[in-house]
Amino acid sequence: MLYRVTKYGEPVLKTKSQKVEVFDADLKKFAGDLYETMCQENGLGLAAPQVDSAKSMFVIDMRRRLNPESPCRFTIDGKELPMDIAMPLFAVNPKVEEIGEYVEVGEEGCLSFPGIYAEVERSYQAKLNYQDLDGAEHELICEGLFARCVQHENDHLNGICFVDRLEPKELFKIATKLRKLRKQTKDFLKHKDK
């Protein structure tokens, strides 16, 4: 089942997610639908709040990156795994830690902000502790675009959108588009409740 992706201005995007306590067939079904929705929307990652769910989980598939030639370095539980075994990565109840001193500025977009892109500063490396869909605990260490995706999706679980991390001059560049999107969302919500 495909979900509708929530848009900027919807309250769920500003809400902190709830810890997942039950690892069952329903969670696996939700995860599959979340992944299918991400693929349909042509995304690299998607967090549960983006489909109007309070679950603390997200999915990322680095095989979908624009340039498959660019390296994607990561380890899961200390091992380097082939991309086809590691992806898609479902992170349940994730905890993210920025590691290393290096930060980089890169362009980000978001399925909840269609057509809007901006330069965001993120840590180049990240450590992700998470549970898989069976509840087993894992540790992922990643860098570059993968680390950026992990931090971006995890932000969604804490009610933070990428625009909340922008410098004022970056925010100013997209202010008109944001106002237009917020108005569209308001109109949608008004008609949805009727």
KEKE-3310 file (N, C-alpha, C; in steps of 0.2 Angstrom, whole numbers, plus 5000, padded with zeros to 4 digits):
npx = (5004:5003:5008:5002:5013:5017:5016:5026:5021:5011:5006:5011:5025:5031:5032:5038:5043:5036:5043:5046:5038:5033:5038:5032:5022:5014:5022:5032:5025:5021:5034:5037:5028:5032:5044:5040:5033:5043:5051:5042:5040:5053:5063:5078:5077:5065:5055:5045:5036:5034:5024:5013:5014:5017:5028:5044:5055:5064:5068:5081:5089:5103:5107:5099:5105:5110:5122:5129:5142:5149:5158:5151:5154:5153:5150:5142:5139:5153:5157:5161:5148:5141:5132:5119:5115:5115:5105:5087:5090:5082:5079:5075:5069:5080:5096:5106:5123:5134:5150:5168:5177:5175:5164:5152:5145:5131:5119:5102:5086:5069:5056:5045:5045:5043:5052:5060:5076:5091:5106:5114:5122:5131:5137:5151:5153:5144:5137:5125:5114:5103:5088:5083:5070:5066:5069:5082:5098:5109:5124:5128:5141:5144:5148:5149:5137:5128:5129:5123:5110:5106:5106:5097:5085:5084:5082:5069:5062:5063:5055:5061:5064:5073:5074:5074:5087:5094:5105:5101:5103:5102:5089:5081:5083:5074:5062:5050:5045:5043:5033:5023:5021:5017:5005:4998:4997:4990:4977:4975:4973:4962:4952:4952:4947:4934)
npy = (4994:5011:5026:5043:5056:5067:5085:5100:5110:5102:5096:5083:5083:5090:5084:5073:5057:5041:5027:5011:4997:4984:4971:4965:4956:4966:4978:4974:4974:4988:4993:4988:4995:5008:5008:5005:5017:5027:5023:5025:5039:5042:5044:5044:5041:5039:5044:5038:5048:5056:5049:5051:5044:5039:5031:5027:5026:5024:5022:5019:5018:5017:5012:5019:5031:5046:5046:5031:5028:5035:5033:5023:5022:5012:5003:4989:4983:4983:4977:4977:4977:4970:4981:4976:4967:4975:4985:4988:4999:4997:5007:5006:5014:5023:5029:5043:5048:5061:5059:5062:5077:5083:5093:5096:5105:5103:5101:5098:5090:5086:5074:5079:5092:5096:5100:5109:5115:5116:5122:5113:5111:5097:5084:5075:5062:5048:5039:5026:5019:5006:4996:4982:4975:4964:4967:4966:4972:4984:4992:5005:5013:5027:5038:5053:5056:5045:5047:5060:5057:5048:5057:5067:5059:5055:5067:5070:5061:5067:5079:5088:5097:5099:5112:5119:5119:5128:5141:5159:5166:5156:5151:5163:5162:5153:5156:5161:5150:5141:5148:5147:5133:5130:5137:5129:5117:5121:5123:5111:5103:5110:5106:5092:5090:5092)
npz = (5000:4996:5004:5007:5006:5019:5020:5022:5035:5040:5056:5061:5057:5065:5077:5090:5088:5093:5103:5096:5102:5099:5089:5075:5063:5058:5059:5050:5038:5038:5036:5024:5016:5018:5012:4999:4996:4997:4986:4976:4977:4973:4982:4993:5006:5019:5033:5046:5051:5040:5033:5040:5053:5070:5073:5078:5067:5052:5034:5023:5007:4999:4987:4978:4976:4966:4959:4956:4955:4964:4980:4993:5009:5023:5038:5046:5062:5063:5051:5034:5022:5007:4996:4992:5001:5013:5010:5007:5022:5037:5050:5067:5081:5082:5087:5084:5082:5079:5073:5073:5067:5056:5046:5033:5020:5011:4997:5001:4999:5002:5003:5009:5006:4992:4977:4983:4988:4998:5005:5018:5033:5039:5049:5043:5046:5054:5068:5070:5080:5081:5080:5071:5060:5067:5080:5084:5089:5081:5075:5065:5055:5046:5032:5023:5010:5014:5028:5029:5025:5035:5046:5042:5041:5054:5060:5057:5065:5077:5076:5068:5053:5038:5034:5046:5050:5043:5038:5041:5028:5019:5021:5018:5004:5000:5005:4998:4991:5002:5009:4999:4998:5012:5012:5002:5009:5020:5014:5009:5021:5026:5017:5018:5031:5029)
capx = (5000:5007:5005:5003:5018:5015:5020:5027:5015:5007:5008:5015:5032:5034:5030:5043:5041:5036:5047:5042:5039:5031:5041:5028:5020:5011:5028:5036:5020:5022:5041:5037:5024:5036:5049:5037:5031:5049:5053:5037:5042:5059:5068:5083:5076:5059:5054:5038:5031:5032:5018:5008:5014:5021:5033:5051:5058:5065:5071:5086:5092:5109:5107:5095:5108:5110:5128:5130:5149:5152:5158:5147:5157:5149:5151:5137:5142:5160:5158:5159:5144:5139:5126:5113:5114:5113:5100:5086:5091:5076:5081:5069:5071:5087:5100:5112:5128:5139:5157:5173:5177:5173:5157:5152:5139:5128:5112:5097:5079:5065:5050:5039:5046:5044:5055:5064:5082:5095:5113:5113:5128:5130:5143:5153:5152:5138:5136:5118:5113:5096:5085:5080:5063:5065:5071:5090:5102:5115:5128:5130:5145:5144:5151:5147:5130:5124:5128:5119:5104:5104:5105:5091:5079:5083:5079:5061:5059:5063:5051:5065:5065:5080:5074:5075:5094:5097:5107:5096:5103:5099:5082:5079:5083:5068:5056:5044:5043:5040:5026:5018:5020:5013:4998:4995:4996:4984:4971:4973:4970:4955:4947:4952:4943:4927)
capy = (5000:5017:5031:5050:5059:5073:5090:5106:5113:5097:5095:5077:5084:5094:5080:5068:5050:5036:5021:5005:4992:4978:4969:4959:4956:4973:4982:4973:4977:4995:4995:4987:5000:5014:5008:5006:5024:5030:5022:5028:5046:5043:5046:5040:5039:5041:5043:5037:5054:5058:5046:5052:5039:5041:5026:5029:5022:5026:5018:5022:5014:5020:5010:5024:5038:5049:5044:5025:5027:5038:5028:5023:5018:5010:4996:4987:4979:4982:4973:4980:4973:4972:4986:4973:4964:4980:4989:4994:4999:4999:5008:5006:5017:5024:5035:5045:5052:5064:5058:5066:5084:5086:5095:5098:5108:5100:5102:5093:5091:5082:5073:5083:5099:5095:5105:5114:5112:5121:5120:5111:5109:5091:5080:5070:5055:5047:5033:5025:5013:5005:4990:4980:4974:4959:4970:4965:4979:4985:4999:5007:5019:5029:5044:5057:5056:5041:5050:5065:5054:5046:5063:5070:5055:5054:5073:5069:5058:5072:5084:5093:5097:5101:5119:5121:5119:5132:5148:5164:5168:5150:5151:5168:5160:5148:5159:5162:5143:5139:5151:5144:5126:5130:5138:5123:5112:5123:5122:5103:5101:5113:5102:5086:5089:5093)
capz = (5000:4995:5008:5005:5010:5023:5018:5026:5038:5044:5063:5062:5055:5071:5083:5092:5087:5099:5103:5094:5107:5096:5082:5073:5056:5056:5058:5044:5033:5038:5034:5017:5013:5019:5007:4993:4995:4996:4979:4971:4977:4970:4987:4996:5013:5021:5040:5048:5052:5033:5031:5046:5058:5075:5074:5078:5062:5045:5029:5018:5002:4996:4980:4974:4975:4959:4956:4959:4955:4970:4985:4999:5014:5029:5042:5051:5067:5062:5045:5027:5019:5000:4996:4991:5008:5018:5008:5011:5029:5041:5057:5071:5087:5081:5090:5080:5085:5075:5075:5069:5068:5049:5044:5026:5018:5005:4995:5003:4998:5006:5000:5012:5003:4985:4973:4987:4990:5001:5008:5025:5036:5043:5051:5038:5048:5059:5070:5071:5084:5079:5080:5064:5060:5072:5086:5085:5089:5077:5075:5058:5055:5039:5030:5016:5008:5018:5035:5028:5025:5042:5051:5040:5042:5061:5062:5056:5071:5083:5074:5065:5046:5036:5034:5053:5051:5038:5040:5038:5021:5015:5022:5014:4997:4998:5009:4994:4990:5008:5010:4994:5001:5018:5010:4999:5014:5024:5010:5009:5027:5027:5013:5021:5037:5028)
cpx = (5004:5003:5006:5008:5016:5019:5021:5021:5010:5010:5013:5023:5035:5034:5036:5040:5040:5040:5043:5043:5037:5034:5037:5027:5018:5017:5032:5031:5021:5029:5041:5033:5028:5041:5046:5035:5037:5051:5048:5038:5049:5064:5073:5082:5069:5058:5047:5033:5030:5026:5013:5008:5019:5027:5040:5055:5059:5068:5076:5088:5097:5110:5104:5099:5109:5116:5130:5138:5152:5152:5153:5150:5153:5151:5144:5139:5149:5162:5156:5154:5142:5132:5119:5111:5111:5107:5094:5088:5085:5079:5075:5072:5079:5090:5106:5117:5133:5146:5162:5172:5174:5166:5158:5145:5137:5121:5108:5090:5076:5058:5044:5040:5047:5046:5059:5070:5086:5101:5112:5120:5127:5137:5145:5152:5147:5138:5128:5117:5105:5094:5083:5073:5061:5067:5078:5093:5108:5118:5130:5135:5146:5147:5147:5139:5125:5124:5124:5112:5101:5103:5098:5085:5078:5080:5071:5058:5059:5059:5055:5065:5071:5080:5075:5083:5097:5099:5102:5097:5100:5091:5078:5078:5077:5062:5050:5041:5040:5034:5021:5016:5016:5006:4994:4993:4990:4977:4970:4970:4963:4950:4947:4948:4936:4923)
cpy = (5006:5022:5038:5053:5066:5079:5096:5109:5108:5095:5089:5078:5088:5090:5074:5061:5046:5030:5015:5000:4985:4977:4963:4960:4963:4978:4981:4975:4984:4997:4994:4993:5007:5014:5009:5013:5028:5029:5025:5036:5048:5046:5041:5038:5042:5039:5042:5043:5057:5054:5046:5047:5041:5037:5029:5025:5026:5021:5022:5017:5018:5018:5015:5031:5040:5046:5037:5024:5030:5033:5029:5019:5018:5004:4995:4982:4978:4979:4977:4975:4975:4976:4982:4969:4969:4984:4985:4993:5001:5001:5010:5009:5019:5030:5036:5049:5055:5062:5061:5073:5087:5087:5097:5101:5105:5101:5096:5095:5086:5080:5077:5091:5098:5101:5110:5111:5118:5118:5119:5109:5103:5088:5075:5063:5054:5040:5032:5018:5012:4998:4988:4978:4968:4961:4969:4971:4979:4992:5000:5013:5021:5036:5047:5057:5051:5044:5056:5063:5052:5052:5066:5066:5055:5061:5073:5066:5062:5079:5090:5092:5100:5109:5122:5122:5124:5139:5153:5165:5162:5150:5157:5166:5156:5150:5159:5155:5140:5141:5148:5137:5126:5132:5132:5118:5114:5122:5115:5101:5104:5108:5095:5085:5090:5086)
cpz = (5000:5000:5005:5009:5013:5020:5023:5029:5042:5051:5064:5061:5061:5078:5084:5091:5093:5098:5101:5099:5104:5089:5080:5065:5053:5055:5052:5038:5032:5035:5026:5013:5013:5013:5000:4991:4994:4989:4974:4971:4975:4976:4989:5003:5014:5029:5041:5048:5045:5030:5036:5051:5064:5077:5074:5073:5055:5040:5025:5013:4998:4989:4975:4973:4968:4956:4959:4959:4961:4976:4990:5004:5020:5032:5046:5055:5066:5055:5039:5024:5011:5001:4996:4997:5013:5017:5006:5019:5033:5048:5062:5078:5087:5085:5086:5084:5080:5077:5070:5070:5061:5048:5037:5025:5011:5003:4998:5001:5002:5003:5003:5010:4996:4981:4977:4990:4993:5004:5015:5027:5040:5044:5045:5040:5054:5061:5072:5074:5083:5080:5073:5065:5065:5079:5088:5085:5085:5078:5068:5059:5047:5038:5024:5016:5013:5025:5035:5029:5032:5047:5049:5042:5050:5064:5062:5062:5078:5081:5071:5057:5044:5036:5041:5054:5047:5041:5038:5031:5017:5015:5018:5006:4995:5002:5005:4993:4996:5010:5006:4996:5007:5016:5007:5004:5019:5020:5010:5015:5029:5023:5016:5027:5035:5026)
residu = (MET:LEU:TYR:ARG:VAL:THR:LYS:TYR:GLY:GLU:PRO:VAL:LEU:LYS:THR:LYS:SER:GLN:LYS:VAL:GLU:VAL:PHE:ASP:ALA:ASP:LEU:LYS:LYS:PHE:ALA:GLY:ASP:LEU:TYR:GLU:THR:MET:CYS:GLN:GLU:ASN:GLY:LEU:GLY:LEU:ALA:ALA:PRO:GLN:VAL:ASP:SER:ALA:LYS:SER:MET:PHE:VAL:ILE:ASP:MET:ARG:ARG:ARG:LEU:ASN:PRO:GLU:SER:PRO:CYS:ARG:PHE:THR:ILE:ASP:GLY:LYS:GLU:LEU:PRO:MET:ASP:ILE:ALA:MET:PRO:LEU:PHE:ALA:VAL:ASN:PRO:LYS:VAL:GLU:GLU:ILE:GLY:GLU:TYR:VAL:GLU:VAL:GLY:GLU:GLU:GLY:CYS:LEU:SER:PHE:PRO:GLY:ILE:TYR:ALA:GLU:VAL:GLU:ARG:SER:TYR:GLN:ALA:LYS:LEU:ASN:TYR:GLN:ASP:LEU:ASP:GLY:ALA:GLU:HIS:GLU:LEU:ILE:CYS:GLU:GLY:LEU:PHE:ALA:ARG:CYS:VAL:GLN:HIS:GLU:ASN:ASP:HIS:LEU:ASN:GLY:ILE:CYS:PHE:VAL:ASP:ARG:LEU:GLU:PRO:LYS:GLU:LEU:PHE:LYS:ILE:ALA:THR:LYS:LEU:ARG:LYS:LEU:ARG:LYS:GLN:THR:LYS:ASP:PHE:LEU:LYS:HIS:LYS:ASP:LYS)
# end
